[in-house]
Amino acid sequence: MDFLLRFFLIDVPEAFLLLTIGFAIFNQSPVAHLKKTVVFCMLFAIAGESLSFLNVPYQPKIVTMLLFTYLFILFLFRAKIFMAVSMTIASIGSMILAEFVILMLLNSQQIYGFDILTTSFLQHFAGFLYLFVLALLAFFLRMLKIDLRRMVPQNRHNRYLFMLILIGSIEFLLILFMNTSFFIRGNNSPLLQFYTTQYQLFFQLVILFLFIVIVYLFRIYVNLTINRVETETETPYLQSINDLLTAIRSIKHDSLNHYTAINGFLKEGMHDMGKEYVQQLLQETVSIEQAVENSVQVLEGIQNPAISALFQSKMAICIAERISCDIKIFGTHQFSFIRTYDLIKIIGNLFDNAIRASSYELEENRYIKLEWGYSEGEQYLYIENSGPTIPKEKLQAIFQLGYTTKTNGEGGGGLAVVKSVTERYGGKIQVQSEQGVTSFRISFGL
């Protein structure tokens, strides 16, 4: 009779509360899986009573119940490994915590473990008090609406970093516990009797195992970091190379047109017109050489190699498109706090936008002006270009994803990306457009 009472009044409710706690850390309830919950409670209660009947010591019993709980959750609820492990740890951890609280409360009243085991009333009282503590814990977790899935980083790279920090913290606590063991060995409190000399080897093996796991995870994290850096560095360089190739093709196409025109003048005997045409080409070549020299001076003042390559490619396009490009770099304050990948998004999109807008103008009116420096209390990037005036009522709409001025409907994401990245780093972006001149100014406080 006592067995049935304990089974249905203590063991089964305990299993339900522990499962509720496990679901609560994902902001869910086991009631939604009622049949599976009933099966879990019965299996958990039977496993616990079987281990007690076999007189399994406390520590091995906890480890065994942890394994059983994990398997029950994994197969009954078809949970993913991360969810099953988290629910198991939360459930068994809550069980140990509740038992610890009950022992502390009873010890404060001079009631110890031996007294509880030898008195039927105290066993039932401790059992119901234990269930009450579990119920309180489950209630508070449900009220907090915790969901571990939101806390775990979605990015694979960040997940490994999260795991490294978590496992490293656990190992640190175990090492700290080992180093302070000599302080607690002399304490005869029943709460500390589990830590005896025979368990030191177990703790040492656990620490060694965790160290091996940390080394393995660190190796994966380093490889992922290297791959990410290579990808983020390679992408802007490839884009810069593509831009340079585009500029070269454009210059080559123009050269063929020039040679064709000169050949036509010579065939028709129009030597004076041919001579005048060649002189115009020479003047244009001189202006191009000056632009190239200016670009070299600009590139020398840029600290970031990837940004230097970006500027070089964009300036080559400006030369090919007959766009006057004036770039000034002041000092060494060049947004060093922004990741290179994000900085390329800002400058690359603004430059592309300026080139596209300027191309709508006549060749003699095409220009881009860029200043990158700092003033009192802020770092700034200013870019100005000729081109169609943006109506005042549409100045803010240009930062919306999908907005575009292209007739074919393409694009519409560049300026939205610029604004998003700028605000992510705590900066602000301003835009003005009047009388065929549009300017963007990005600033960050020092």
N, C-alpha and C positions, 0 to 999 in steps of 0.2 A: 504493500500500500504506500509506504514512504517513497519507494522508487517511482511509482506512478505520479504521486503528488509533485515530487521534485522534477520529474521529467516534463510534465505539462504546465506546472506553475513557475518553474525556474528555467529549465534548459531551453524549452521551446521559445518562451518570451525573450530569453537572452539572445538566442539566434536571430529572432526577428529584429530586435533593437540593434544588434551589431550590423545586420544587413542594411537596416535603415540608415545607420551612420555611414556605411560604405556608399550607399546611393546618394546620401546628402551632400557629399563632397563634389558631386557632379550635378547638384540641384535637381535630383530625381527622387522618386519614391518607389519602393518595392511593391506598393499596392497595385501599380500598373501591370505588374507581372504576378498576379495573385497565385496562380497554380504553381509556378516555378518557385515562388517565395515559400509556399507551404512545403514543397519537396525539400528545399534548402534547409528550412528550420528542422525538419524531421531528421535529415541526414546529419546536420551539424550536432543536434542533440544526441543522436545515437553514437556518433564518433566520440563526443566528449565523455559520455557515460561508459563507453567501451574502454577508453584509456584509463578512466578512474577505476574501473573494475580490474584492470590488469596492473594496477598500482604503478603506473608510469610516473616517474619523478616530474616535478613541476616544469623545469626547463625543457626537457625533451617533449613533454606534453604540449607546451606552447608552440614549439617548432613544428610538431606534427599537426596541430590544429591550424597553424598558419598555412601549411601545405594543403591540407584538406579544404580549407576555406578558399584558397586560390583555385583549386581544381573544380570545386562546386560552382564558383562564380563563372569560371572560364567556360565550362561545358553546359551548365544549366541556362545561363543568360546570354551565351554566345558573345561575351564581352571581348573587346580587343585586349591585347596583352597589357598595354599601359593602364587601361581602365581596371582590369582585373587585379593587377598588382597594387594599384593605388587603393582600391576598395578593400583588398585584403589587409594591407598595412593599416589603413584607417580602422578597420573592424577589430583586428587583434590588438592594435595599439590602444584603442579605446577600452578593450577588455582589461589590459594590463593596468591602464591608468585608473579605471574604476576600482579594480582590486586594491591598488595602492592607496586610493583615497579612503576606501572602507577600512583598511588596516590602520591607516593613520588616525581615523576617527575613533576606532575601537581601542587602539593603543593609548590614545589620549585619556581614555576612561579606564586604563589599567586592565584592558581585556586583550589577551594575546591569542595567537593562532591556536595554541594547544587548548585554550578554554573554549574557543569556537567549535573545534572539532569534537569535543567531548560533551557538548551541550546541544540538545536538539533544538531548543528554543532559540539559542544564539545562532545556530546554523540557518534557521528560517529567517530570523531577523536580519542577519548579514546578507542573506540571499535577496530578500526584498529591497533592502537598502541599496544593494549593488544594482538591481534592476532600476531603481529610482534614479541613481546617478547616470546610468546609461540613457534613460529616458530624457533626463535634463540635457545631456550632451547632444542627443539626437534632435531635440526640440530647438536648441540654440543653433545648431548647424543648418537646420531647415529654415530658420528665421533669417540667417545671414545670407542665404541663397548663394552659397559658394559654388563655383564651377571651375575645377582645376583645368579644364580644357582651355579656358580663356587665359589662364596664367602661364601655361606652357607655351613657349615661343613656337610659332608655326614654321618659321624658317629652319631648315635642317641644320644649318651652321649654328644658329643660336640654341637649338635644342641640345646639341652636344655640349655647348658651353654651360647650359643649365644643368645638365647631368654631371658635368665635371664639378661644378660648384656644390651641387647637392651631395654627391658621393664624397667629395673632399671634406665637406663639413661633418659628415657622419664619421669618417675616419679620424678627423681631428678630435671629435668628442670621445671616441674610443681610446685614442692615444692619451688624451687628458685623463680619462677614467683609469687607465692602466698606471699612469705616473702618480696618481694620487691614491693608489690602492693601499699603500702602507699607512695612510691616515685613517682608513676605515676598518682595517683588519682587526684592530683592538676593540672596535665597537661591537658589542654583543647584541645589538638590536636585531630582532627577527627580520626587519626589512632589509638588512645587509647580509644575511646569512647565505644568500644565493651566490655571493662573490667569494669563493674559496680558492685555495691554491690549485685544486683540480680543474677549475674553470679558466685559469690563466692561459693555458695552452690553447683553449678554444678561442679566447679573445684575440690572442696573437695570430692565430690562423685566419681569423676574420679580417684583421687589419692587413695581413699580407695579401689576402685575396682582394680586398678593396684597393690596395696599392696597385696590384696587377691590372685591375679594371681601370683605374685612373690613368695608368700609362697607356693602355690600349685606347681609351677614349681621347687622351691627349694627342696621340699619334693621328687618329682620325680627324680631330679638330684642326691640327696643324696642316694636314693635307687639304682639308676643305678651305682653310684660310688661304693657302697658297693658290689653290685653283680659283678662288673668288678674286684674289688680287690680280692674277693673270688675266682672268676674264674681263674685269673692270678696266684693266690697263690696256688690254689688247683691243677692246671695242673702240675706244676713241681713236687709237692709232690707225686702225683699219678704216674708220670713217674719214680720217684726215687723208689717208692715202687715196681713197676713192674720190675725195674732193679735188686732190691734186691731179689725179688722172682726168677728171672731168675738165679742169681748167686747161690741162695740156691739150686735150682733144679740141677744146674751143679755140685755143690759140693756133693749133695746127689747121683747123678749118678756116680761120681767118687768113692765115698765111697763104693757103691754097687760093683763096679768093683774090688776094693781093697779087700773087704771081700770075693768075689768069688775067687780071686787069692789065698788068704791065705788058704781058705778052700780046694782048689785044691792041694796046697802043702802038707797040713796035710793028706789028703786022700791018696796021693801017697807016704807018708812017707818021703817027701823031707824036713826034719826039718831044715837043714842048710840053704837051699834056702829060706824057709819060714822065718827063723830068720833074714836073711840078708834083705829080703823084708820089714819086720816090722821095722828094723832099718832105712831103707831109708824113710819109712813113718813117723817115729818119727822125723827125720831130717827135712823133709818137713813140719811137723806140727809145729816145732820150728820156722822155717822161716815164716810160716803163722802167728804165734802169734806175731812175731816181726813186721810183716807188719801191723797187727791190731793195735799194740801199737803205731806204727808210724802214722797210720791214725788217732788215737785218738788225738795225739799231734797236728796234722795238723788241725783237726776240731776245736780244742780249739782256734786257731788263726783266724778263719773266723768269720767276724762280722754278716753276713747275714744268718739267719737260713735256708732259702730256698737253698742258695748256699752250706751251710754245708751239708744238706741232699743230694744234688746233688753229692757232692764229695764222700760222704759215699757210695752211691749206685754205683758210677763208680769204686771206689776202691774195692768194693766187687766183681764186675765183673772181675777186674784185678786179684784178688786172685783166682777166679774160673778158669780163663783162663791161669793161671800160667804166668802172666805178671808182671814183676818187676816194681813197681810204686813208684817213688820218687817225692814227692811234697814238695815245700818250699814256705812258705808265709812270706814276709818281710813287717813289719810295718802294719799300718791300712789303707793305701791307696789302697782300693779295689774297685775302680770304683764306688764309692757311688753315683756319678751323673747319673749313668745309671739305668733305671728302672729294677727291679728284673726280670721281665718277659723277657726283652731283654738281660740281663746279662746271664740268663740261656740259651738262644739261642746261645750265643757266646761260653760259656764254654762247654755246653752240646754237641754241634755239633763238636767242636774241639776234645773233649775227645772221643766221639764215633768214630770219624775218626781215631784217634790214636790207639784205641783198635782194630778196624777192620784191620788197616794196620799191627799192631804188630802180629796179630793172624796168618799172613802168614809165620812168621818166626818159626824156631825151638824153643822149650820151653826155652832152655838155652840162646837164643839170644833175647827173647822178653823183651822190656823195654819201659817205658814211663817216661819222666822227665818233670816236670812242675814247673815253677817259676812265682810267682805273687808278684810284689812289685813296687818299684820306684827307679829311678836314677835321675841324675841331669836334671831337667826341664821336666820330663815326668813320667807317670805311664805306666807300661807295663805288659803284660801277655805272657809268653814264654812257649811253649809246644813242646817237641821233642819226637820222637818215632822211633823205628826200623821198618823196613818193606821195601817193594819194592821201588826202586828209581824212582822218577817221572822225565821223560825226561825234559830238560830245555825248549824245545819248547812247552811243555804242562803245564808249571807252572802257566801261567796266565789263561789258559783254565779251570783249575779246579774250578775257581770261577764263571764260567758261569752256569746259571740255566740249569739243565738237563745233565751236564757232570758227568760221573760216571766211575769208574774203575771196578765196579762189572760185573762179567760175565753174570749175569742174567738181567742186564740193570736197576735194581732198584736203588733208591736213586737219587743222582745228585742235591740235593737242599740244603744240609747242609752248605757247604762252601759258596754258593751264599748268603745264609741268614746271615752267619757270616760277610761277607764283607759288605752287605747292612746295617746291624745294626751298624757295626763299623764306616762306613762313615757317617751314619746319626748323630752320636754323635761327628763327627769331628776327628775321629781317622784314623789311617792307619794300614794296614796289610802287612806283608812281609812273604815270603815263600822261603825256601831253601830245596833242596833235592840232596844229594850226598852220594855215597857209602853206600847205604842202611840205611841212616838216613835222616828223613824229619822233618823240624821244621817250626813252625808258630810263628810269633811275632806280637802282637797287642799293639799299643802304643797310648797314649793320652797326649797332652801337659798339663803341670800343669798351 
